[in-house]
Each structure stands twice: as C-alpha cells, then as structure tokens.
Amino acid sequence: MTIVVTGAAGFIGSHVTAALLARGDRVVGIDNLNDYYDVRLKEARLARFDGNPAFRFVRADIGDRAAVEALLPDLRDCTGIVHLAAQAGVRYSLENPYAYIDTNVTGQVAMLEAARHLPRLKHLVYASSSSVYGGNRDLPFSVADRVDRPLSVYAATKKAGEMLAHAYAHNYGIASTGLRFFTVYGPWGRPDMAAFLFADAIVGGRPIRVFNGGDMKRDFTYIDDIVAGVVAALDRPAPPDDHGVPHRVFNLGNHRCEELMRFIALLEEALGRRAEKRMEPMQMADVPATYADIEASRRELGYEPATPIDVGIPRFVDWYKSYHKVT
Ligand SMILES: NC(=O)c1ccc[n+]([C@@H]2O[C@H](COP(=O)([O-])OP(=O)(O)OC[C@H]3O[C@@H](n4cnc5c(N)ncnc54)[C@H](O)[C@@H]3O)[C@@H](O)[C@H]2O)c1
C-alpha cells in the first residue's frame, strides 16, 4: 500500500512513517519543514528514513492549494492518507492565529480535496485534539460530549477540521476518521511541549514554568500507543454512520488523568536533577484537566494503551540524553 503522511517530519508523523515502513507500506511524506521549532530536529527525524527506497519526501506547504494540486499526479497509487501536518500548540495560537487558519483550516480543505481526486483512496485519517473539549468539566471526555466551546484558536481550528471532514464524507463519500490525541510525549518529541521544555530547563539549570500553581491534570499518552491507534484507524475505513456518512471521531489517550506534579517528579528522577519550579497563574487558553474516555476506541479499533508515565518518561529521557549528548 502507498500511504501519504502529512507532517512526516513532525513528532507523531515521523513515528507513524517509521511504523508504516516497518510493516512494508510505501510512504510519501509531505512536510514544509517550517521553523515553528528547531528545523534540525525535523531534519534529524527524516534522516532516519534516508536510503529507504519505500520512502519519498516531498517538501510542500499544504496551506498552498496549488502546491497540493500539483502533487496529485504522483499520488495516484495512494490508498490512504494520514494527515498530521498542523500548526500545533495552544499557547502560540494567542500570538499568531493566522498560522492556524492557513494550515489547519485551508490545509485541511486542500487535503480533503486531494482525497477527492485520488482514484484508489480508501481512507483519510486526520489528527484532531483533546483541546476540542475546551473547558468541559465532566471527566473523562467522551466523543459524545458537546465540543462547541473551544478555549483557543488552535482548538477552534481542530474542531473546524472535524466538521470539514464530515462535510466531505457527506458530500463525496470520502471515508475519514478524526483522532483526538491527548498530550503525546516520547522520543523525538516536540520541543514546545511539557516533557521537552521541562527537560531543557532542568538540564540547563533554568526554572520551569508551572501553570495554575501546578494544579493541572493531563492524560499523557506515550507515542507508541498513539502510533498503534493511528495505524489501527487507518486499516479500518470509517463505515457509514446512522446518517449514512462515513466519518467518525475517536479519542486516543492513555485513560489516566495524571497530576502534572507527578509528571515533573518522574522527569526529575529520570534526569537525576531537581527542577526549580516557578509557579505561575493559569494561562488564558489552557484547560485545567484532560482525561480520555477510550471505550469506543477500544471497541472499534482494538486500541489498548500500554505505557504508563513511569515507563514512558524514562524512555523519553533516555532519548533526550542521547539526542542532546547529555551525560
Ligand atoms: N503532540 C500532541 O500532544 C498532540 C495533541 C493533540 C493533537 N496533535 C495533533 O497531531 C498532529 C501532529 O502533531 P505533532 O505533535 O507531531 O506536531 P509537529 O509540529 O511535530 O508536527 C507537525 C508537522 O507538520 C508540519 N507542518 C506544519 N504546517 C505545515 C504546512 N502548512 N504544510 C506542510 N507541513 C506542515 C510541521 O513542519 C511539522 O513537521 C497535529 O495535527 C497536531 O495538531 C498533537
């Protein structure tokens, strides 16, 4: 099978690419290698596929609709799309909202239009986010919950992405599955997320910023569990729902609501250094807690997260130390 992976140089995209190549698929990876964070990390992730004849990399901006259209003739064999390219990050959406519209809304439409024109395509899987649950207070978050109260532009664009996929499934019968990821961490992770930010500060002897006085809970999900969920979803094209529309949405979380302070303590232990904690108020666009109800994902995808944070954090730290040559 030939699968298009957008965001292939990204954290989750590079791991999904590795898993698809390992099972014998061919992968066309698309990424614009933007500088939202250190481009060298993106290049290093891609370098792992150097010399693999089953992998082809295309540098393109999915927000540029003409650029995506120009790729279509070369993608005619493609049977699946794993669409992970996005402008990610809740806090940055306060600074630069247009980046989110360009990639997460216009880019989502460009990929749905691409799906429409690929003759062998069976399924499009795309990344959504736990942030669509906004300030919902009922935990765990269920896919049946109301999700029309986003707290950030990022969350609003992710919800928009789900609705656009639904419209394309309805209008053109394009089978698609949205995956709401819950705080993913692990080797090759994102430098703007807690595990990496905290590790950088702890190793550099700088204070870490702990929001809401540390009273935060997150469903931290290890990358291997996410990859297993993405591949399971890809292999099961969405069947028509009760209204005949082949679109559905799943939560991919760890189904454990962990205290942020425990996450930090495990990082300190794995790094063998104490963090200097600077307590700060809650940030405007942040949510105090996330917790995934994964019943539907278990039932329909066979999704079974297997990595608690006391196993996943030491694995992240091992990678972090070897990548940054920290002794
Ligand atoms: N990591 C998480 O905890 C998390 C949580 C919820 C949702 N998500 C979603 O999962 C997906 C992957 O996230 P990630 O953590 O791997 O992020 P990432 O930033 O590491 O990966 C995204 C990749 O997309 C690329 N990209 C961005 N804009 C692009 C554009 N216009 N054209 C082409 N490529 C572009 C980036 O260069 C990057 O390599 C995203 O859709 C994100 O919103 C991630």
The ligand as an ORCA input file, in Angstrom:
! r2SCAN-3c Opt
* xyz 0 1
  N       1.637     16.084     20.155
  C       0.464     16.193     20.784
  O       0.364     16.055     22.009
  C      -0.796     16.452     20.009
  C      -2.000     16.546     20.722
  C      -3.174     16.772     20.034
  C      -3.163     16.881     18.657
  N      -1.982     16.807     17.986
  C      -2.021     16.921     16.521
  O      -1.252     15.861     15.984
  C      -0.641     16.278     14.768
  C       0.848     16.048     14.817
  O       1.374     16.782     15.918
  P       2.894     16.729     16.352
  O       2.922     16.774     17.834
  O       3.587     15.633     15.630
  O       3.369     18.171     15.816
  P       4.647     18.587     14.969
  O       4.629     20.084     14.946
  O       5.869     17.917     15.490
  O       4.330     18.010     13.532
  C       3.593     18.710     12.570
  C       4.409     18.747     11.286
  O       3.611     19.384     10.302
  C       4.439     20.235      9.545
  N       3.627     21.318      9.015
  C       3.058     22.340      9.713
  N       2.411     23.159      8.874
  C       2.559     22.632      7.631
  C       2.110     23.033      6.345
  N       1.384     24.138      6.167
  N       2.429     22.262      5.283
  C       3.176     21.121      5.448
  N       3.637     20.719      6.639
  C       3.332     21.458      7.723
  C       5.494     20.755     10.519
  O       6.691     21.161      9.855
  C       5.710     19.543     11.415
  O       6.823     18.783     10.983
  C      -1.039     17.748     14.592
  O      -2.172     17.786     13.750
  C      -1.416     18.189     15.979
  O      -2.339     19.257     15.960
  C      -0.796     16.587     18.628
*
